[in-house]
Amino acid sequence: MLSSADILEDIWISAGGDAAALGHVRLTGEEPQIPSSFRVAVAGQTTIAAAGLAAAEIWRMRGGEVQDVSVDMRHAVAECRSERYLRLDDKPPPPAWDAIAGVYRTGDNRFVRCHTNFPHHRDAVCKVLACEPEREKVQTVLMQWKGEDFETAAYAAGGVVALMRSYDEWSALPQARALAQLPLISIEKIGEAPPKPWPQRSSNSDRPLAGLRVLDLSRVIAGPVAGRTLAAHGADVLLVSGPELPAIDWLTIDTGRGKLTTFIELKSETGRAQLREILKDADIFSQGYRPRALAALGFSPEDAAKINPGIVYVTLSAYGHAGPWAERRGFDSLVQTTTGFNHAEGQAAGIDGPKELPAQMLDHATGYLMAFGAMMAKARQAREGGSWHVRVSLAQTGRWLWNLGRLDGGLDTPDLTGEAVHTAFMESMPSGFGMLKAVRHSALLSTTPVQWSRPAMPLGSHPAQWPVRS
């Protein structure tokens, strides 16, 4: 199997990175770190290291010295489960899942997973099944359904459901074949523009992305982790949400560190005009909404490049931008289920049914790849001009993770305890919610400190404008 260094090299070179920079990276720790037959700890370490190295290279491009980047595997995998270790005024997180979320058996002896944390997704499941949102009632009705029929009907009704497939079943689908033709990260030029000069560095601008402006239109984990990572390296990240959009409070707190947050009502022309004004002065536009949702409002990659020539536009999807599932909604847990991970882990554990990965690793790794791709595209823009579109997907990250290989006996690994994480990897900070204890960022840069200089705040706490550059 490839080593961590080899895996990082593949990610770095595939996105156009200079091979010489790899000599300044130190990856420590051994796998496995948490119980899984998949190389989840290495996935976390290498994607975090790729983002850290991209930040270090931007620092060098902006006139700073070459610096070293180090990532400890144990710290990285803890950060890839940051939401479970977060403490607010010393209190642990509430239950993560809605009452009817999770796995059910169907009448054809298959398994389906329902994601119902957002009320409209829960309502869609209950509408299709014509039952109350109670676990026993959902299970009773599902015994009258075939698994794939329910998956199809739920998506048609606006829900998000996944049939558990084996890896072979998934690989035979047209969507899997479409993903096999795509890179892990797609970085494409979508318009002409002159190179944008880097913002002037002030004497106290001691981080690589200081002065860069990032619009973050994302929710849940992967997209928000990307914005959190860019903020850790000094970017001004403005999270745009809407007062009517559902959110998961604990994730908002954990991924809101370092960000400004504002409300814009994009369904109104006034709100769209607000966003267009802010977009004119952005460097990066990062979004994880349902495919075509923002395009319908006038904010496709091509629209953004017309509003702001030279923009770096980052798109996150569930299943990739090509193939028959390109517009299908999805979350980490569903993509794990439908692409073979839950089946494979279940088999490795000797159980009849699905077994989840011990982290939302598709989400977290994809978030770091988003941040990495955004920085690599921004560096290209500064060198050669153009507007750029970066695309990543949960399913393509899953394909990459699967291809890293399996760990014999990996499920026998003792889990990483909360006590160990709280002893080694946490920091305390005030926030708009109370006192937070949260996992520190695991990429350590030898010259530029990695930190979140803004506290996590309730959604909509700030005006819809950029801070003045110092």
C-alpha positions in Angstrom: 0.0 0.0 0.0 1.1 3.6 -0.6 2.5 5.5 2.3 1.1 8.7 3.6 3.9 10.6 1.8 3.1 8.8 -1.5 -0.6 9.6 -1.1 0.1 13.3 -0.4 2.5 13.4 -3.4 -0.3 12.1 -5.7 -2.8 14.7 -4.5 -0.2 17.5 -4.7 1.2 16.7 -8.1 -2.3 16.0 -9.6 -3.3 19.6 -8.8 -0.2 21.1 -10.3 1.9 21.5 -7.2 5.7 21.8 -7.3 7.2 18.5 -6.3 10.1 20.4 -4.5 7.6 21.6 -1.9 7.0 18.1 -0.7 10.4 18.1 0.9 9.1 20.5 3.5 6.3 18.2 4.8 6.6 16.0 7.8 3.8 13.4 8.4 3.9 11.6 11.7 2.0 8.7 13.3 1.0 5.2 12.3 -2.2 3.6 11.2 -4.7 2.5 12.2 -5.9 5.0 14.7 -9.6 4.3 14.9 -11.5 1.1 14.2 -12.1 0.7 10.5 -11.0 -1.6 7.7 -10.5 1.5 5.6 -7.5 3.9 5.7 -9.6 6.7 7.3 -6.7 8.2 9.4 -4.4 8.5 6.4 -7.2 10.1 4.4 -7.6 12.7 7.1 -3.9 13.3 7.5 -3.1 13.7 3.8 -5.9 15.9 2.8 -5.2 18.2 5.8 -1.5 18.2 4.8 -2.3 19.1 1.2 -4.3 22.1 2.3 -1.5 23.2 4.7 1.1 22.8 2.0 -1.0 24.9 -0.4 -1.2 27.7 2.2 2.6 27.5 2.8 3.2 27.8 -1.0 0.9 30.9 -1.2 2.9 32.4 1.7 6.1 31.9 -0.3 4.4 33.3 -3.5 3.5 36.4 -1.4 7.1 37.0 -0.5 7.4 35.0 2.7 10.1 32.4 3.4 9.8 28.7 2.7 8.4 26.9 5.7 7.8 23.4 7.0 4.4 21.8 7.3 3.7 18.9 9.8 0.6 16.9 10.4 0.2 14.2 13.1 -2.1 11.4 12.1 -3.7 11.0 15.5 -4.4 14.8 15.7 -5.7 14.8 12.1 -8.2 12.0 12.7 -9.4 13.7 15.8 -10.0 16.9 13.8 -12.0 14.8 11.3 -14.4 14.0 14.1 -14.2 17.5 15.6 -18.0 17.8 16.0 -18.1 15.0 18.5 -15.4 16.4 20.7 -16.8 20.0 20.8 -17.9 21.2 24.3 -20.0 24.3 24.9 -19.7 25.5 28.5 -18.3 22.0 29.2 -21.5 20.4 27.8 -21.2 17.6 25.2 -23.2 17.7 21.9 -26.8 16.7 21.8 -28.0 13.6 19.9 -26.8 14.0 16.3 -29.7 12.4 14.5 -33.4 13.0 14.0 -35.7 10.4 15.6 -36.4 8.5 12.3 -33.0 8.9 10.7 -31.0 5.8 10.1 -31.2 2.3 8.7 -34.3 0.2 7.9 -34.9 -3.2 6.4 -37.2 -3.3 3.3 -39.6 -6.0 2.1 -37.0 -7.4 -0.4 -34.6 -7.9 2.5 -32.4 -5.0 1.6 -31.4 -2.0 3.8 -32.0 1.7 3.2 -30.7 4.7 5.1 -32.9 7.7 5.6 -31.4 11.2 6.3 -34.1 13.2 8.0 -32.2 15.8 10.1 -33.7 18.6 8.0 -37.5 18.9 8.4 -38.3 19.0 4.7 -36.3 15.8 4.1 -38.2 14.1 7.0 -41.5 15.3 5.6 -40.7 13.9 2.2 -40.0 10.4 3.6 -43.2 10.4 5.6 -45.2 11.6 2.6 -43.9 8.8 0.4 -44.6 6.2 3.1 -47.9 7.9 4.2 -47.1 7.4 7.9 -46.2 9.4 11.0 -42.6 10.2 11.8 -42.2 7.4 14.3 -39.5 4.8 13.8 -41.7 1.7 14.3 -44.3 3.0 11.8 -41.6 3.8 9.2 -40.2 0.3 9.6 -43.6 -1.4 9.3 -44.5 0.5 6.0 -41.0 -0.1 4.5 -41.6 -3.9 4.7 -44.1 -3.3 1.9 -41.5 -1.7 -0.3 -38.5 -2.8 -2.4 -35.4 -0.9 -1.4 -34.5 0.6 -4.7 -38.1 1.6 -5.4 -38.2 3.5 -2.1 -34.9 5.2 -2.8 -36.2 6.4 -6.2 -39.6 7.5 -4.8 -38.0 9.3 -1.9 -35.6 11.3 -4.2 -38.5 12.2 -6.5 -40.4 13.6 -3.5 -37.4 15.7 -2.4 -36.1 13.4 0.2 -32.6 11.9 0.7 -32.4 8.2 1.0 -29.8 5.6 0.1 -30.1 1.9 -0.7 -27.2 -0.1 0.8 -25.2 -1.5 -2.1 -22.1 -3.6 -2.2 -19.1 -2.2 -3.9 -19.7 -4.4 -6.9 -23.3 -3.3 -7.2 -22.2 0.3 -7.0 -19.4 -0.2 -9.5 -21.8 -1.6 -12.1 -23.9 1.6 -12.0 -23.5 4.3 -14.7 -22.7 6.8 -12.0 -19.7 4.9 -10.7 -18.4 4.5 -14.3 -18.8 8.3 -14.8 -16.8 9.0 -11.6 -14.0 6.7 -12.8 -13.4 9.1 -15.7 -13.0 12.1 -13.4 -10.0 13.3 -11.3 -10.2 13.5 -7.5 -10.2 17.3 -7.8 -11.2 19.1 -11.1 -9.6 22.5 -11.6 -10.7 24.1 -14.9 -10.3 27.6 -16.4 -13.7 29.0 -17.2 -13.0 32.5 -18.3 -10.3 35.1 -19.2 -9.1 37.6 -16.6 -5.8 39.3 -15.8 -3.9 38.0 -12.8 -5.1 39.6 -9.6 -2.4 41.0 -7.3 -2.3 39.6 -3.9 -3.7 42.0 -1.2 -1.0 44.2 0.3 0.4 42.5 3.4 0.5 44.7 6.4 3.1 44.3 9.1 0.8 42.2 11.2 -0.4 40.0 8.3 1.3 36.9 9.5 -0.8 34.3 7.7 -0.7 33.0 4.1 -4.3 34.0 3.2 -4.4 37.4 5.0 -6.6 39.8 3.0 -8.2 37.1 0.8 -12.0 37.2 0.8 -14.0 34.0 0.7 -17.7 33.7 0.2 -18.9 30.5 2.0 -22.4 29.3 0.9 -22.5 25.9 2.5 -24.1 23.9 5.3 -23.5 20.7 7.3 -19.9 19.5 7.2 -17.7 19.4 4.0 -18.3 22.9 2.7 -18.1 24.5 6.1 -14.9 22.6 6.9 -13.4 24.1 3.7 -14.3 27.6 4.9 -13.0 26.9 8.4 -9.7 25.8 7.0 -9.3 28.8 4.8 -10.0 31.0 7.8 -7.4 29.1 9.8 -4.8 30.3 7.3 -6.0 33.9 7.6 -8.7 34.4 5.0 -11.7 36.6 5.7 -14.5 34.1 5.3 -18.1 35.4 5.1 -20.6 32.6 5.6 -23.9 33.5 3.8 -27.0 31.8 5.0 -30.7 32.6 5.0 -33.0 33.1 8.0 -35.4 30.4 6.8 -32.8 27.8 5.9 -32.6 24.8 8.4 -29.2 24.4 10.2 -27.8 21.9 12.6 -26.7 24.1 15.6 -23.8 22.0 16.8 -22.2 21.8 13.3 -22.7 25.6 12.9 -20.8 26.2 16.0 -17.9 23.8 15.3 -17.4 24.9 11.6 -18.1 28.6 12.3 -14.8 29.2 14.0 -12.9 32.0 12.3 -15.8 33.2 10.1 -18.1 36.1 9.8 -21.7 35.1 9.2 -24.6 37.0 7.5 -28.1 36.4 6.3 -29.0 37.2 2.7 -32.4 36.2 1.3 -31.5 34.9 -2.2 -35.1 34.3 -3.2 -35.6 38.1 -3.3 -34.1 40.3 -6.0 -32.9 42.6 -3.2 -30.9 39.7 -1.7 -29.5 38.6 -5.0 -28.3 42.2 -5.6 -26.6 42.2 -2.2 -24.8 39.0 -3.0 -23.7 40.3 -6.4 -22.2 43.4 -4.7 -20.2 41.2 -2.2 -19.2 38.8 -5.0 -17.5 41.7 -6.9 -14.9 41.9 -4.3 -14.4 38.2 -3.4 -11.4 36.1 -4.3 -13.1 32.7 -3.7 -16.8 31.6 -3.9 -17.3 28.3 -2.2 -20.7 26.6 -2.4 -22.2 23.2 -1.5 -25.9 23.7 -2.4 -28.0 21.2 -4.3 -26.8 21.1 -8.0 -28.2 23.9 -10.1 -29.8 25.6 -7.1 -27.5 28.7 -7.2 -27.3 28.7 -11.0 -31.1 29.1 -11.0 -30.6 32.3 -8.9 -27.9 33.7 -11.2 -24.8 32.5 -9.4 -23.5 29.7 -11.6 -19.7 29.5 -12.1 -20.0 31.3 -15.4 -22.3 34.0 -13.9 -19.8 34.6 -11.1 -16.9 34.9 -13.6 -18.9 37.6 -15.4 -19.6 39.5 -12.1 -16.0 39.1 -11.0 -13.5 38.1 -13.6 -10.7 36.2 -11.9 -12.9 34.5 -9.3 -12.1 31.1 -8.0 -15.5 29.2 -7.8 -15.6 26.0 -5.8 -18.4 23.5 -6.2 -19.2 20.6 -3.9 -21.6 17.9 -4.9 -22.7 14.5 -3.5 -22.1 12.3 -6.6 -20.0 14.3 -9.0 -20.7 16.6 -11.9 -21.1 13.9 -14.6 -23.3 10.9 -14.9 -27.1 10.3 -14.3 -26.8 11.1 -10.5 -25.0 14.4 -11.1 -28.0 16.4 -9.7 -28.8 14.0 -6.9 -28.7 15.3 -3.3 -26.7 13.5 -0.7 -24.8 13.5 2.5 -21.8 11.6 3.8 -23.8 8.9 5.5 -25.8 8.3 2.4 -22.8 8.2 0.0 -21.1 5.7 2.4 -24.2 3.6 2.2 -24.8 3.6 -1.6 -21.1 3.3 -2.7 -20.2 0.1 -0.7 -18.5 1.3 2.4 -21.3 0.4 4.9 -21.7 -3.1 3.3 -17.9 -3.7 3.3 -17.5 -2.6 6.9 -20.4 -4.7 7.9 -18.9 -7.7 6.3 -15.5 -7.1 7.9 -17.3 -6.9 11.3 -19.3 -10.0 10.6 -22.7 -8.4 10.9 -25.8 -8.7 8.8 -26.4 -5.1 7.7 -24.6 -1.8 7.3 -21.8 -0.5 9.5 -20.7 3.1 9.3 -17.2 4.4 9.0 -16.0 5.7 12.4 -15.9 9.2 11.2 -17.8 11.4 8.6 -14.6 11.0 6.6 -16.1 11.6 3.2 -17.3 15.0 4.5 -14.1 16.0 6.3 -11.6 14.8 3.7 -13.7 16.5 0.9 -13.8 19.7 2.9 -10.0 19.8 3.1 -9.8 18.9 -0.6 -12.1 21.9 -1.3 -9.8 24.2 0.6 -6.8 22.7 -1.1 -8.3 23.1 -4.6 -9.4 26.6 -3.9 -5.9 27.6 -2.8 -4.2 25.8 -5.8 -6.6 27.6 -8.2 -6.0 30.9 -6.5 -2.3 30.5 -6.9 -2.8 29.7 -10.6 -4.9 32.8 -11.0 -2.2 34.9 -9.4 0.4 33.5 -11.8 -1.5 33.3 -15.1 -4.9 35.0 -14.7 -8.2 33.6 -15.7 -11.4 32.6 -13.8 -11.3 29.1 -12.3 -13.8 26.4 -11.3 -12.8 23.8 -8.7 -15.1 20.7 -8.3 -15.1 18.0 -5.7 -17.7 15.4 -4.6 -18.3 13.2 -1.7 -18.5 10.1 -3.9 -15.3 10.9 -5.7 -13.5 11.3 -2.4 -15.0 7.9 -1.4 -13.7 6.3 -4.6 -10.2 7.7 -3.7 -10.5 6.4 -0.1 -11.6 3.0 -1.3 -8.6 2.8 -3.7 -6.2 3.5 -0.9 -6.7 -0.1 0.2 -8.0 -2.0 3.2 -6.5 -2.7 6.7 -6.6 -6.4 7.8 -7.8 -6.4 11.4 -8.4 -2.6 11.3 -11.7 -3.0 13.0 -9.9 -4.4 16.1 -8.2 -1.1 16.7 -9.2 0.5 20.0 -11.2 3.7 19.4 -9.7 7.1 20.1 -11.3 8.2 23.3 -12.7 11.6 24.1 -10.4 11.8 27.1 -7.3 11.3 24.9 -8.5 14.0 22.5 -9.3 16.5 25.3 -5.9 15.9 26.8 -3.9 16.4 23.7 -5.7 18.3 20.9 -8.1 20.9 22.3 -8.2 24.6 22.8 -10.6 26.9 24.6 -12.0 30.1 23.2 -15.0 32.4 23.8 -17.8 32.4 21.2 -21.2 33.9 20.6 -22.7 30.8 22.1 -20.6 30.5 25.3 -17.1 29.1 26.1 -16.0 26.6 23.5 -13.5 23.7 23.8 -12.7 22.5 20.4 -10.1 20.6 18.4 -7.2 22.7 17.2 -6.2 22.6 13.6 -3.8 19.8 13.0 -1.6 21.3 10.2 1.3 23.0 11.9 3.2 25.6 9.8 6.6 26.5 11.1 6.4 30.2 10.3 2.8 31.2 10.0 0.6 30.4 13.0 -2.6 28.5 12.3 -5.5 29.9 14.3 -9.0 31.1 14.2 -8.9 34.8 14.9 -12.7 35.3 14.9 -15.1 33.5 17.4 -17.9 31.3 16.2 -21.1 33.3 16.2 -24.8 32.7 15.7 -25.8 32.7 12.0 -26.6 36.2 10.7 -24.5 38.0 13.3 -22.7 40.3 10.9 -23.6 42.8 8.2 -23.4 41.6 4.5 -20.1 43.3 3.8 -16.4 42.7 3.8 -14.2 43.9 6.6 -11.8 46.7 5.7 -8.5 45.4 4.7 -5.8 46.5 7.1 
